[in-house]
Amino acid sequence: MSSFLPMPATSGNQYVLNNNVPPPLVPLQSAIVQPMNEDSVELQRIKLPSSTTKPSGTAGVPDLQIDEASVTRMEVGVDPDLYFPYEDEDSSSTTKYESTKLEDRQENTVTIKLMSTNVAGDLVENNAFAAGRNSWNRNYHNSVVQPLLTDLYQITMAYAYWKSGKIDDNAVFDLFFRTNPFQGEFTIFAGLEECLKFLDSFHYSETDIEYLKHALPQGIEDEFFEYLSQLTAKDVTLYAIEEGSVAFPRVPLIKVVGPLIIVQLLETTLLTLVNYASLMATNAARYRMVAGKHIHLLEFGLRRAQGPDGGLSASKYSYIGGFDGTSNVLAGKLFNIPVKGTHAHAYITSFTGIDELKTRVLQHKEDGTTRDILELAMEHRSSLASVLDVSTDESSEGELAAMVSFAIAFPDGFMALVDTYDVKRSGLLNFCAVALALNDQGYRAIGIRIDSGDLAYLSCLARETFERIAERFKLPWFSKLTIVASNDINEDTILSLNEQGHKIDCFGIGTHLVTCQRQPALGCVYKMVEINNQPRIKLSQDVGKVTMPGSKNVFRLYGADGHALIDLLQRVDENPPEVGQKVLCRHPFQESKRAYVIPTNVEPLYRVYWTDGRVAQVLPSLEEVRERVQASLKTLRQDHKRTLNPTPYKVAVSDNLYNFIHELWLQNAPIGELS
């Protein structure tokens, strides 16, 4: 982490106050890449200007006034939207900091506690973001997500719009996808909260503007850059379906309404926030379905993810999709996701023999008596050899030493990797010996992890071994020891293991989960459907790419069995469908595909989530979104969710919208001429 103070509430990563002259660029260290250090979040050290006199004392220092004009640049070390100084209302020339302590006499530095503020600089509590969250850091926001996280053509279009006098134009954009991922028939919508945080912080900083002046073509008027510097999302309205809901092709996940230039500038960032989040949540939900509700699923993909941002997002959205925990420590801290893990093969191979053990004794959990765990384990290993029909000569003493040392370190959480050398001849024997030694001292081992080999066979072997020992030593709990399996597991692997009758309790899944190898992108698009109250349509020779024009509402209609039957899109000026009333539902592009539906329940899918410059709904916690995923999936029939040849879920348009689409299509399609 940087040792410099984050700047005031701007989206850029430099703070320039020297007659608007930008300093040389310094590489930004991502706030995501960090050690576990609580001090790096709330306490930051700032280099004071040489002319500043440091107050005396080491604690309880009164408020310190620093002249902003003497500060040339501050490098961001943490999220600028959460931790930054606040403006003193009594003075426009100073920034006020709450000092908590002074230290480091060798440098002219001061350690301060940072205050949380909004864009305007006033101390606030954003209740919409704060309410409902039971995690440690509800307000976490990736500082990389900012207006410049976009494609260049968004900004060049903004200039062309501005140049053409389209400042006052208003537009409607739909964000949707065309095909469900992974050859399935449903998608989980995720990423909405991050979109709202992006809108909340949308603002071009001074350094953003300075950079754009160099990056854009020469000749762009200064008035345009002044216009950009004043842009916020206060005039934008965002409609969306509930995060964690099942969604289907062509149904807009998000509808954005507002000034043309600003809603155009939002496109790329909204897409990157929704595309991977929804893909990841969907992938995780599919793993949960094939594994079954009684199997634990752990996300182990950080080391294989597409960079730190991908790794952190994968942990968050796999948890939303139905995983039970992650190995990612930072994700655990930021999102309150349960963190799980044991040890690597390196820990086992770091011991070559029992002589390397420095600590061998462990106190009894209840009476405190001390005994030599290695000695107990070796005694048990000798007696187990005949029970398991293996020879102690074939087992690794280095592995035994490693397991003993790990058991002493974590007597209440002993779970060992057993496939470093040979599961049957060494790993299981040594683990069971150490587990029995722990039992002698009042502790219960947790279980084993298998990371290679025939997982079905080895899990069955392990379970049989545990059951034999449980019966032999009258320890019923031993038969229920946890068996964790990892090793490049995917959906097909789990399905195959299910067919083979595996005895695995928990899967640790990494590469195939976080990289979404079966389909690495969802393919969401962001299309204009209306401008200045005039519906717009995009035509294509590929009918699948023809857009549905105009601002629309979406309703989910339920059948007599209580399951979702069809999603219906209507024009906003149409009356919504009613329970018990016949509704004509039509395929948007195929005239003969139509049907009447008499719904037993009608669910409006859209809510207003952002309007008048603020979040309009109390947002759910991560746990609540996670529960929403499973509840939403239960509304679908099983044939929509099956892995092989699932039944497509129907998405329809009203008769009114159908006729409107085709009328506009004919108006805009050129008429050919034969000769």
Phi and psi in degrees as a GROMACS rama.xvg file:
@    title "Ramachandran Plot"
@    xaxis  label "Phi"
@    yaxis  label "Psi"
@TYPE xy
-67.2929  151.178  SER-2
-98.4576  18.3449  SER-3
-109.013  156.806  PHE-4
-72.8791  133.327  LEU-5
-62.5731  152.284  PRO-6
-76.5904  174.146  MET-7
-62.7762  177.85  PRO-8
-67.3505  84.9718  ALA-9
-133.891  167.268  THR-10
-90.8702  -12.3889  SER-11
-85.0245  -174.061  GLY-12
-122.537  13.8277  ASN-13
-134.094  151.242  GLN-14
-118.826  108.984  TYR-15
-109.893  124.442  VAL-16
-139.943  29.425  LEU-17
-117.802  75.8591  ASN-18
56.1932  33.4009  ASN-19
62.4576  19.4207  ASN-20
-92.9049  116.554  VAL-21
-70.6667  138.585  PRO-22
-76.8746  169.932  PRO-23
-59.048  141.384  PRO-24
-68.7197  137.925  LEU-25
-117.893  133.911  VAL-26
-54.8426  135.92  PRO-27
-87.9779  129.29  LEU-28
-87.5786  127.709  GLN-29
-59.9399  135  SER-30
-68.2929  -13.0799  ALA-31
-77.3353  -34.8745  ILE-32
-82.557  103.642  VAL-33
-160.677  158.858  GLN-34
-83.6096  173.65  PRO-35
-77.9509  101.469  MET-36
-146.853  102.183  ASN-37
-61.1698  -33.3178  GLU-38
-63.677  -25.9943  ASP-39
-72.1285  -11.4747  SER-40
-91.1909  -49.2693  VAL-41
-101.012  -28.2612  GLU-42
-113.219  120.235  LEU-43
-127.164  148.078  GLN-44
-104.072  132.379  ARG-45
-114.797  135.647  ILE-46
-76.4986  118.921  LYS-47
-80.3833  149.18  LEU-48
-58.6223  149.137  PRO-49
-60.7082  -23.4702  SER-50
-83.4292  -6.86594  SER-51
-85.0352  135.085  THR-52
-92.4751  125.576  THR-53
-79.3175  129.042  LYS-54
-61.5435  155.164  PRO-55
-83.7182  166.004  SER-56
101.054  165.477  GLY-57
-120.82  -6.30342  THR-58
-158.541  161.624  ALA-59
63.7423  31.4782  GLY-60
-70.9152  135.302  VAL-61
-68.0587  172.176  PRO-62
-53.7727  134.96  ASP-63
-105.783  127.424  LEU-64
-96.958  125.404  GLN-65
-120.78  128.791  ILE-66
-72.0946  115.414  ASP-67
-60.6834  -33.0767  GLU-68
-63.5292  -21.215  ALA-69
-90.5325  -5.29451  SER-70
-94.8865  117.101  VAL-71
-84.9581  -43.7587  THR-72
-158.326  141.992  ARG-73
-127.689  131.354  MET-74
-89.5617  133.69  GLU-75
-73.493  132.198  VAL-76
-114.486  -22.905  GLY-77
-134.495  -176.964  VAL-78
-60.8604  116.595  ASP-79
-69.3416  -17.3335  PRO-80
-83.9259  -9.71107  ASP-81
-114.31  -36.011  LEU-82
-127.217  105.988  TYR-83
-161.428  162.489  PHE-84
-69.6759  162.909  PRO-85
-115.139  152.943  TYR-86
-77.7839  139.43  GLU-87
-79.349  118.431  ASP-88
-63.5142  -22.353  GLU-89
-85.5327  -7.53122  ASP-90
-151.425  124.851  SER-91
-85.6852  -8.55141  SER-92
-101.814  -1.97169  SER-93
-128.356  156.414  THR-94
-113.39  132.333  THR-95
-99.4686  130.929  LYS-96
-121.147  145.785  TYR-97
-90.7333  107.479  GLU-98
-81.7203  138.556  SER-99
-116.905  -29.7978  THR-100
-166.982  157.221  LYS-101
-117.684  143.243  LEU-102
-157.48  -179.696  GLU-103
62.8457  77.7258  ASP-104
-68.9306  -16.2381  ARG-105
-81.8116  -14.8785  GLN-106
-128.095  151.09  GLU-107
-82.5728  73.9488  ASN-108
-126.888  161.899  THR-109
-139.92  135.816  VAL-110
-96.0328  128.987  THR-111
-129.58  156.827  ILE-112
-94.7578  128.425  LYS-113
-87.7844  146.107  LEU-114
-101.066  147.773  MET-115
-93.1771  129.2  SER-116
-137.36  172.047  THR-117
-98.3544  -174.74  ASN-118
-62.2187  -32.7376  VAL-119
-76.4407  -12.5667  ALA-120
97.4793  1.21042  GLY-121
-91.5692  145.505  ASP-122
-66.0483  125.53  LEU-123
-139.926  163.907  VAL-124
-124.096  115.89  GLU-125
-79.4329  96.7894  ASN-126
-63.0955  -32.4793  ASN-127
-63.4969  -38.4318  ALA-128
-81.7989  -32.6843  PHE-129
-78.4906  -34.2424  ALA-130
-68.1299  141.096  ALA-131
85.5456  -15.6023  GLY-132
-84.4689  129.074  ARG-133
-110.538  11.1952  ASN-134
-88.1046  172.286  SER-135
-71.8411  -32.0608  TRP-136
-133.016  75.6448  ASN-137
-58.6424  -36.9914  ARG-138
-90.6551  14.6269  ASN-139
-58.4632  130.824  TYR-140
-140.742  126.002  HIS-141
-66.8132  118.788  ASN-142
-68.266  -12.3525  SER-143
-72.0095  -24.7112  VAL-144
-80.4711  103.764  VAL-145
-155.119  169.174  GLN-146
-55.6368  -30.3636  PRO-147
-78.2576  -6.73894  LEU-148
-79.5748  73.1055  LEU-149
-154.455  174.186  THR-150
-86.4596  145.091  ASP-151
-56.7484  -36.3639  LEU-152
-66.8838  -18.9443  TYR-153
-63.8891  -40.063  GLN-154
-78.2476  -35.8517  ILE-155
-67.1649  -36.219  THR-156
-64.5324  -40.6613  MET-157
-58.218  -41.7221  ALA-158
-65.344  -42.5022  TYR-159
-64.6833  -40.4974  ALA-160
-58.5134  -49.373  TYR-161
-60.3167  -44.2204  TRP-162
-63.349  -31.4081  LYS-163
-86.3483  2.84461  SER-164
77.7368  26.0718  GLY-165
-97.5675  27.3652  LYS-166
-62.0526  -36.7074  ILE-167
-93.6939  3.44387  ASP-168
-70.1464  144.976  ASP-169
-119.172  142.867  ASN-170
-136.821  162.301  ALA-171
-123.545  129.115  VAL-172
-120.988  141.551  PHE-173
-107.493  134.992  ASP-174
-108.665  117.894  LEU-175
-152.573  172.203  PHE-176
-124.063  162.059  PHE-177
-103.692  -22.8922  ARG-178
-142.307  137.625  THR-179
-67.3841  146.622  ASN-180
-81.3222  164.94  PRO-181
61.7555  27.7003  PHE-182
57.5375  29.2873  GLN-183
-102.799  -170.879  GLY-184
-129.01  25.428  GLU-185
-153.687  161.027  PHE-186
-138.894  143.419  THR-187
-96.7624  124.134  ILE-188
-81.0219  125.439  PHE-189
-144.939  163.491  ALA-190
101.576  -0.492111  GLY-191
-62.4525  -44.365  LEU-192
-61.0575  -38.7238  GLU-193
-66.4025  -34.1267  GLU-194
-62.9133  -41.2517  CYS-195
-68.3909  -37.0992  LEU-196
-64.1738  -37.3056  LYS-197
-63.274  -45.127  PHE-198
-61.6671  -39.9225  LEU-199
-63.8951  -31.3592  ASP-200
-104.75  4.73165  SER-201
-64.2598  116.759  PHE-202
-173.487  135.043  HIS-203
-85.2522  123.552  TYR-204
-78.316  171.205  SER-205
-59.2945  -40.757  GLU-206
-73.4359  -29.055  THR-207
-59.6487  -46.9662  ASP-208
-63.6056  -42.5919  ILE-209
-61.7532  -40.723  GLU-210
-65.0548  -43.6794  TYR-211
-63.2435  -32.7149  LEU-212
-62.2616  -30.4518  LYS-213
-87.7022  -31.5269  HIS-214
-82.1515  -32.9257  ALA-215
-82.2204  159.966  LEU-216
-58.0633  151.295  PRO-217
-65.6358  153.849  GLN-218
99.2204  -2.97277  GLY-219
-76.1162  129.998  ILE-220
-63.8577  146.652  GLU-221
-62.1099  -28.7477  ASP-222
-61.8063  -31.1758  GLU-223
-67.2109  -42.4449  PHE-224
-67.2326  -33.7594  PHE-225
-64.9587  -39.9789  GLU-226
-61.1962  -45.6227  TYR-227
-59.9165  -41.1217  LEU-228
-64.6731  -19.1299  SER-229
-97.146  -5.50643  GLN-230
-71.0372  134.967  LEU-231
-138.837  179.835  THR-232
-98.0737  21.9324  ALA-233
-65.9491  -25.4404  LYS-234
-98.5097  8.68554  ASP-235
-91.7525  142.514  VAL-236
-119.855  129.753  THR-237
-119.765  122.395  LEU-238
-104.231  145.818  TYR-239
-157.163  159.681  ALA-240
-79.4655  164.827  ILE-241
-68.9062  134.439  GLU-242
-63.1159  134.722  GLU-243
96.0997  -1.20675  GLY-244
-83.4626  152.27  SER-245
-72.6549  141.862  VAL-246
-136.909  165.482  ALA-247
-138.641  160.137  PHE-248
-55.418  142.982  PRO-249
75.4692  -12.891  ARG-250
-81.8575  116.799  VAL-251
-59.7795  123.696  PRO-252
-71.6696  -37.4577  LEU-253
-135.454  138.954  ILE-254
-119.599  123.753  LYS-255
-112.961  126.767  VAL-256
-125.044  133.504  VAL-257
163.402  -170.965  GLY-258
-55.2403  134.803  PRO-259
-51.309  -48.8713  LEU-260
-63.6505  -45.872  ILE-261
-69.2479  -41.7708  ILE-262
-70.0509  -25.7781  VAL-263
-69.3252  -40.9662  GLN-264
-66.6167  -20.4989  LEU-265
-78.3294  -17.676  LEU-266
-51.1245  -63.7996  GLU-267
-60.4682  -42.6292  THR-268
-66.5715  -42.3728  THR-269
-61.5212  -40.4916  LEU-270
-64.2892  -42.7133  LEU-271
-70.0036  -27.1854  THR-272
-76.6809  -29.8838  LEU-273
-93.7743  -38.449  VAL-274
-57.6824  -58.0989  ASN-275
-72.1604  -37.7273  TYR-276
-59.6363  -45.8688  ALA-277
-69.6337  -39.1208  SER-278
-62.7911  -44.6093  LEU-279
-66.6883  -44.2624  MET-280
-63.6838  -38.1041  ALA-281
-66.401  -43.7499  THR-282
-59.9828  -45.2335  ASN-283
-63.5182  -40.5552  ALA-284
-63.3727  -35.7156  ALA-285
-67.8215  -40.9144  ARG-286
-61.0711  -41.3493  TYR-287
-61.7537  -40.3541  ARG-288
-66.6049  -42.5523  MET-289
-74.9144  -28.6584  VAL-290
-76.5975  -30.8386  ALA-291
93.8227  159.865  GLY-292
-76.2723  -13.758  LYS-293
-95.6303  -6.97282  HIS-294
-94.709  134.168  ILE-295
-80.9839  142.423  HIS-296
-123.701  128.012  LEU-297
-120.044  136.97  LEU-298
-90.1713  120.148  GLU-299
-118.619  30.0501  PHE-300
-98.8133  4.70111  GLY-301
-54.5817  -44.685  LEU-302
-69.0289  -17.7811  ARG-303
-107.023  -1.71192  ARG-304
-74.8111  163.929  ALA-305
-79.0639  76.4586  GLN-306
81.4207  172.321  GLY-307
-63.296  -36.1746  PRO-308
-64.22  -44.5112  ASP-309
-63.4749  -39.7807  GLY-310
-64.1689  -42.5056  GLY-311
-68.8536  -42.7672  LEU-312
-63.7131  -39.7988  SER-313
-60.5887  -42.2924  ALA-314
-63.3702  -44.8726  SER-315
-64.6193  -49.2992  LYS-316
-83.2676  -20.4852  TYR-317
-70.0976  -34.3577  SER-318
-66.1259  -43.1534  TYR-319
-59.2921  -40.5604  ILE-320
-72.6599  -12.4393  GLY-321
131.903  0.0455131  GLY-322
-72.8319  156.806  PHE-323
-97.3299  -13.6376  ASP-324
-175.616  -179.456  GLY-325
-144.794  158.634  THR-326
-88.9476  -6.78324  SER-327
-80.3114  107.495  ASN-328
-65.6269  -41.7305  VAL-329
-64.4719  -39.0598  LEU-330
-62.4078  -37.3935  ALA-331
-61.7677  -42.2797  GLY-332
-68.623  -46.532  LYS-333
-73.4402  -36.548  LEU-334
-116.898  2.92183  PHE-335
60.1323  35.6051  ASN-336
-84.9965  135.253  ILE-337
-56.7791  132.487  PRO-338
-104.238  129.596  VAL-339
-131.819  151.627  LYS-340
172.474  160.392  GLY-341
-122.308  -100.02  THR-342
-154.217  169.078  HIS-343
-98.9878  171.434  ALA-344
-59.8177  -27.5396  HIS-345
-60.1268  -33.6817  ALA-346
-65.912  -40.2671  TYR-347
-66.7116  -46.6822  ILE-348
-74.1966  -11.0068  THR-349
-73.0413  -13.419  SER-350
-107.643  130.007  PHE-351
-104.628  -16.0088  THR-352
-170.989  171.062  GLY-353
-71.5255  -17.5999  ILE-354
-68.1025  -17.2424  ASP-355
-80.7326  -11.0638  GLU-356
-66.8301  121.084  LEU-357
-88.8715  -31.8552  LYS-358
-121.52  127.804  THR-359
-125.964  -10.3594  ARG-360
-105.897  154.663  VAL-361
-146.872  134.923  LEU-362
-74.8877  148.068  GLN-363
-65.7085  141.602  HIS-364
-62.8505  -31.3532  LYS-365
-106.55  -49.7982  GLU-366
-96.6359  -7.50698  ASP-367
79.8875  1.09146  GLY-368
-68.0915  142.895  THR-369
-102.148  135.382  THR-370
-139.605  158.609  ARG-371
-82.6757  109.848  ASP-372
-67.6059  -38.4086  ILE-373
-61.7491  -44.4339  LEU-374
-62.1615  -44.1224  GLU-375
-62.184  -43.7052  LEU-376
-63.0572  -40.9047  ALA-377
-67.9294  -35.1685  MET-378
-64.1368  -46.2594  GLU-379
-65.4993  -35.5242  HIS-380
-63.0049  -39.2916  ARG-381
-64.5627  -41.5168  SER-382
-73.6192  -30.6272  SER-383
-73.9979  -26.7851  LEU-384
-55.923  -42.749  ALA-385
-73.1984  -34.0543  SER-386
-65.7951  -40.2228  VAL-387
-94.1592  -2.32205  LEU-388
59.8296  46.6716  ASP-389
-132.669  165.66  VAL-390
-105.675  136.093  SER-391
-65.5336  -22.4924  THR-392
-66.3653  -24.7213  ASP-393
-87.8935  -13.0826  GLU-394
-85.1485  154.421  SER-395
-87.9439  124.851  SER-396
-74.2506  -29.1343  GLU-397
-64.2219  -40.4086  GLY-398
-64.2535  -42.5839  GLU-399
-60.4208  -44.722  LEU-400
-61.1407  -42.9028  ALA-401
-62.8118  -43.0532  ALA-402
-66.8938  -39.1779  MET-403
-61.8027  -44.7261  VAL-404
-64.8011  -38.8581  SER-405
-70.3308  -36.6743  PHE-406
-65.7614  -38.0789  ALA-407
-66.7512  -36.9708  ILE-408
-69.8079  -38.1412  ALA-409
-132.639  70.446  PHE-410
-66.0888  -28.1319  PRO-411
-90.6477  -5.89545  ASP-412
-134.753  37.3096  GLY-413
-76.197  109.452  PHE-414
-132.42  129.432  MET-415
-122.891  147.589  ALA-416
-82.4074  124.881  LEU-417
-113.728  6.66135  VAL-418
-110.067  16.8708  ASP-419
-62.0372  -40.805  THR-420
-115.434  -64.4601  TYR-421
-157.432  119.003  ASP-422
-60.1558  -48.676  VAL-423
-74.2222  -45.2878  LYS-424
-87.926  -16.4655  ARG-425
-134.769  -56.4299  SER-426
-59.5551  -51.6195  GLY-427
-65.3134  -41.3653  LEU-428
-60.9219  -49.4997  LEU-429
-65.2433  -41.8295  ASN-430
-60.9355  -49.6503  PHE-431
-62.6583  -36.2222  CYS-432
-63.2743  -44.9801  ALA-433
-68.875  -38.3813  VAL-434
-62.2603  -39.9201  ALA-435
-68.9012  -35.1836  LEU-436
-63.7058  -41.5271  ALA-437
-63.3204  -38.3917  LEU-438
-61.0255  -37.2712  ASN-439
-60.6266  -27.0751  ASP-440
-102.481  15.7802  GLN-441
88.5269  13.2713  GLY-442
-113.992  156.124  TYR-443
-118.727  126.752  ARG-444
-66.0157  159.858  ALA-445
-92.5728  -48.6974  ILE-446
160.942  -159.006  GLY-447
-129.372  161.745  ILE-448
-124.46  135.396  ARG-449
-114.228  124.24  ILE-450
-117.066  8.72086  ASP-451
-162.975  169.397  SER-452
86.9906  -167.618  GLY-453
-79.1865  98.1736  ASP-454
-64.8271  -37.0019  LEU-455
-64.6253  -50.254  ALA-456
-63.5499  -47.411  TYR-457
-66.8464  -35.1483  LEU-458
-67.9024  -39.197  SER-459
-65.9101  -40.4974  CYS-460
-61.1909  -44.6085  LEU-461
-63.3429  -44.2256  ALA-462
-64.3319  -41.6939  ARG-463
-61.7228  -41.2716  GLU-464
-61.0901  -46.393  THR-465
-62.863  -38.8841  PHE-466
-68.5018  -38.1763  GLU-467
-65.2902  -42.0517  ARG-468
-68.0361  -40.1564  ILE-469
-58.7061  -41.3035  ALA-470
-72.2886  -41.5756  GLU-471
-66.113  -40.5895  ARG-472
-105.038  9.88337  PHE-473
55.7375  49.5413  LYS-474
-125.792  84.9921  LEU-475
-56.2932  -34.8488  PRO-476
-64.7236  -24.5176  TRP-477
-63.7665  -32.4774  PHE-478
-69.5802  -16.7374  SER-479
-105.594  16.5221  LYS-480
-56.7822  144.242  LEU-481
-75.3177  136.533  THR-482
-115.152  115.673  ILE-483
-105.422  136.757  VAL-484
-122.608  137.531  ALA-485
-131.288  -162.276  SER-486
100.272  72.6715  ASN-487
55.3265  46.7959  ASP-488
-84.1472  138.201  ILE-489
-132.405  -175.72  ASN-490
-56.4423  -46.7174  GLU-491
-64.4683  -35.1541  ASP-492
-60.4145  -46.7154  THR-493
-65.046  -41.8427  ILE-494
-60.322  -41.7313  LEU-495
-65.9478  -42.5144  SER-496
-63.592  -36.7892  LEU-497
-60.3997  -42.5062  ASN-498
-66.1342  -29.0566  GLU-499
-87.4821  -1.50648  GLN-500
71.7047  44.9445  GLY-501
-62.5184  165.18  HIS-502
-119.5  31.2062  LYS-503
-83.1761  137.56  ILE-504
-97.6535  -23.6789  ASP-505
-151.561  136.848  CYS-506
-109.599  132.429  PHE-507
-102.08  114.849  GLY-508
-121.349  131.255  ILE-509
-123.225  -87.9221  GLY-510
-52.6238  -54.6989  THR-511
-66.599  -27.1061  HIS-512
-75.4113  -56.7638  LEU-513
-76.5679  -26.61  VAL-514
-91.4054  -8.35438  THR-515
49.0647  55.7938  CYS-516
-59.716  -30.0258  GLN-517
-69.6372  -27.1694  ARG-518
-159.772  103.455  GLN-519
-78.9855  -2.9779  PRO-520
-148.034  145.348  ALA-521
-83.0455  -37.4178  LEU-522
88.2043  30.5716  GLY-523
-62.3435  146.128  CYS-524
-127.507  164.911  VAL-525
-134.667  105.727  TYR-526
-122.904  137.47  LYS-527
-70.6773  131.45  MET-528
-121.256  -8.03421  VAL-529
-161.579  143.167  GLU-530
-142.153  128.479  ILE-531
50.7275  45.3197  ASN-532
66.4189  13.3629  ASN-533
-108.441  113.319  GLN-534
-60.3043  143.355  PRO-535
-124.497  148.124  ARG-536
-133.167  140.953  ILE-537
-105.153  124.647  LYS-538
-99.317  158.717  LEU-539
-160.802  150.654  SER-540
-66.0032  -24.202  GLN-541
-88.3005  106.304  ASP-542
-57.5798  -30.2753  VAL-543
-62.7875  -17.5374  GLY-544
-102.786  4.08197  LYS-545
-74.5783  129.899  VAL-546
-86.8785  160.119  THR-547
-99.651  113.07  MET-548
-75.3543  160.617  PRO-549
84.5637  161.924  GLY-550
-74.8295  133.245  SER-551
-130.43  157.841  LYS-552
-111.056  158.035  ASN-553
-130.291  135.454  VAL-554
-129.872  142.551  PHE-555
-103.87  122.566  ARG-556
-102.022  134.223  LEU-557
-108.118  145.705  TYR-558
-89.8135  -176.363  GLY-559
-65.5666  -25.5736  ALA-560
-84.371  1.66206  ASP-561
88.476  -5.34084  GLY-562
-88.6161  153.799  HIS-563
-63.0632  134.158  ALA-564
-107.962  -42.6326  LEU-565
-163.992  146.519  ILE-566
-100.425  130.912  ASP-567
-117.947  123.815  LEU-568
-97.8818  135.713  LEU-569
-132.299  159.06  GLN-570
-68.7489  150.652  ARG-571
-65.6694  -21.5832  VAL-572
-90.4518  4.66397  ASP-573
-85.9438  150.75  GLU-574
-71.1641  138.419  ASN-575
-67.2625  154.409  PRO-576
-63.5851  153.586  PRO-577
-120.869  148  GLU-578
-60.2252  132.333  VAL-579
81.4595  -3.57261  GLY-580
-104.069  134.746  GLN-581
-65.635  131.605  LYS-582
-124.803  129.654  VAL-583
-84.5412  119.833  LEU-584
-112.585  130.387  CYS-585
-125.355  145.915  ARG-586
-65.8252  136.269  HIS-587
-63.6878  -23.5455  PRO-588
-129.883  -6.52906  PHE-589
-115.99  110.888  GLN-590
-60.5149  -35.9915  GLU-591
-79.3944  -14.4235  SER-592
-90.5131  103.538  LYS-593
-155.584  155.036  ARG-594
-160.793  151.732  ALA-595
-89.4358  141.444  TYR-596
-128.832  133.087  VAL-597
-111.904  96.4904  ILE-598
-73.3496  143.403  PRO-599
-90.4941  -14.8198  THR-600
-154.509  142.345  ASN-601
-124.402  120.617  VAL-602
-112.887  111.659  GLU-603
-67.6049  129.612  PRO-604
-90.3525  -24.3273  LEU-605
-89.9963  140.478  TYR-606
-129.682  153.191  ARG-607
-83.2858  116.058  VAL-608
-103.516  -19.2161  TYR-609
-145.169  126.229  TRP-610
-160.565  151.945  THR-611
54.2779  33.9993  ASP-612
75.8004  20.7869  GLY-613
-153.124  160.751  ARG-614
-69.8918  131.934  VAL-615
-100.3  -4.29632  ALA-616
-128.31  150.461  GLN-617
-74.7715  118.676  VAL-618
-81.1491  144.782  LEU-619
-73.5602  158.147  PRO-620
-74.0352  169.064  SER-621
-60.5076  -38.8217  LEU-622
-63.368  -39.3896  GLU-623
-69.5958  -36.889  GLU-624
-64.786  -40.6326  VAL-625
-60.2004  -43.6631  ARG-626
-66.6205  -34.8716  GLU-627
-62.1463  -38.4932  ARG-628
-57.6646  -50.6476  VAL-629
-68.1971  -37.6403  GLN-630
-66.3866  -39.3422  ALA-631
-68.1099  -39.5548  SER-632
-63.4034  -32.267  LEU-633
-67.3722  -18.5528  LYS-634
-77.758  -10.6556  THR-635
-93.4149  145.913  LEU-636
-65.8865  153.581  ARG-637
-61.6386  -32.674  GLN-638
-69.5089  -20.3522  ASP-639
-75.4561  -23.5596  HIS-640
-103.839  -9.3754  LYS-641
-64.8855  155.556  ARG-642
-73.9721  -41.4483  THR-643
-98.6517  122.484  LEU-644
48.5738  58.8406  ASN-645
-67.5993  151.781  PRO-646
-75.79  128.244  THR-647
-62.8898  138.592  PRO-648
-83.6874  140.125  TYR-649
-87.1998  133.84  LYS-650
-120.821  125.958  VAL-651
-129.6  168.867  ALA-652
-120.702  157.148  VAL-653
-69.3273  163.412  SER-654
-61.1587  -38.2077  ASP-655
-61.5806  -48.3503  ASN-656
-67.5412  -36.8815  LEU-657
-58.6122  -49.8152  TYR-658
-63.5134  -37.5403  ASN-659
-65.8514  -43.5793  PHE-660
-56.9957  -47.953  ILE-661
-74.878  -29.2264  HIS-662
-66.0815  -45.1966  GLU-663
-67.9835  -34.0536  LEU-664
-59.9394  -48.1213  TRP-665
-65.9252  -34.8405  LEU-666
-66.7254  -31.8732  GLN-667
-100.307  -18.1103  ASN-668
-77.4922  130.507  ALA-669
-67.0194  148.774  PRO-670
-95.8906  120.36  ILE-671
-74.081  168.059  GLY-672
-133.977  128.361  GLU-673
-95.7099  141.137  LEU-674
